[in-house]
Amino acid sequence: MQKIVDELLHSVIPALFVVFWLIYIPIEQLKWKNAFPWLIYPIIYMIYALIHGNITKWYPYPFVDVNELGYKKALLNAGGILLIIFLLSIALIGTGKLMKKFDTKKIA
């Protein structure tokens, strides 16, 4: 059952999010500054995971497993993940801006 849940969480839900984003989000209205608030949840989750892991000695992801990596490497990895999320956010916003720029309604 855990394998099914992991697959849904890490494969199916991200794919469904992209479909949802393309259909329902007015991407042409997104602004560059929107990328920063999108980091709030991942930052809070990362802090929670590190605190919870410190108490229980169990970490949800190997890239933040302080028991194996130490705090320096785990925090560096967490920062890298946050950077990737930020860059993906910028890419989504940029895609929206390109779609607005090349809107077929304006061409016709």
C-alpha positions in Angstrom: 0.0 0.0 0.0 2.9 2.4 0.8 4.2 2.0 -2.8 0.8 2.9 -4.2 0.6 6.0 -2.0 4.1 7.1 -2.9 3.4 6.7 -6.6 0.2 8.7 -6.3 1.9 11.4 -4.3 5.1 11.8 -6.4 3.8 11.0 -9.9 0.1 11.2 -10.4 -0.6 14.3 -8.3 2.1 16.4 -9.9 0.8 15.5 -13.4 -2.7 16.3 -12.3 -1.5 19.7 -11.0 -0.1 20.6 -14.4 -3.4 19.7 -16.0 -5.3 21.8 -13.4 -2.8 24.7 -13.9 -3.3 24.7 -17.6 -7.1 24.5 -17.5 -8.0 26.7 -14.5 -5.3 29.1 -13.6 -5.3 32.5 -15.4 -1.6 32.1 -16.1 -1.4 35.3 -18.0 -2.1 37.2 -14.8 0.7 35.7 -12.8 3.4 38.1 -11.8 7.1 37.5 -11.0 6.6 38.4 -7.4 4.1 35.4 -7.1 7.1 33.0 -7.0 8.1 34.1 -3.5 4.9 33.3 -1.6 4.9 29.9 -3.3 8.0 29.1 -1.2 6.2 29.6 2.1 4.7 26.0 2.3 7.9 24.2 1.3 10.0 26.3 3.8 7.5 25.5 6.6 7.4 21.8 5.6 11.2 21.6 5.6 11.4 23.2 9.0 8.7 20.8 10.3 10.5 17.8 8.8 13.8 18.8 10.4 12.2 19.4 13.8 10.2 16.2 13.7 13.2 14.3 12.5 15.3 15.6 15.4 12.7 14.4 17.8 11.9 11.0 16.3 15.2 10.4 14.5 13.2 9.7 11.3 13.3 11.9 8.3 10.7 11.7 5.4 13.4 12.1 2.6 16.9 10.8 2.4 18.2 14.2 1.2 17.4 15.7 4.6 18.3 12.7 6.8 20.5 14.5 9.4 21.3 11.1 10.9 23.1 10.1 7.7 24.2 13.4 6.3 24.7 15.8 9.2 23.0 19.2 9.5 25.3 21.0 7.1 24.7 18.7 4.1 20.9 18.2 5.0 20.4 22.0 5.1 22.4 22.4 1.8 20.2 19.8 0.2 17.0 21.4 1.5 18.2 24.8 0.1 18.8 23.1 -3.2 15.3 21.8 -3.3 13.9 25.2 -2.4 16.0 26.7 -5.2 14.6 24.1 -7.7 11.0 25.0 -6.6 11.7 28.7 -7.0 13.2 28.1 -10.5 10.2 26.0 -11.5 7.9 28.8 -10.2 9.8 31.3 -12.4 9.5 28.9 -15.3 5.7 28.6 -14.8 5.3 32.4 -14.6 7.5 32.8 -17.7 5.5 30.3 -19.6 2.3 32.2 -18.7 3.9 35.5 -19.9 5.0 33.8 -23.2 1.6 32.4 -23.7 0.1 35.9 -23.2 2.7 37.4 -25.6 1.9 34.9 -28.4 -1.8 34.7 -27.8 -3.4 33.6 -31.0 -6.3 36.0 -30.5 -3.9 38.9 -30.9 -2.5 37.5 -34.1 -5.9 37.1 -35.9 
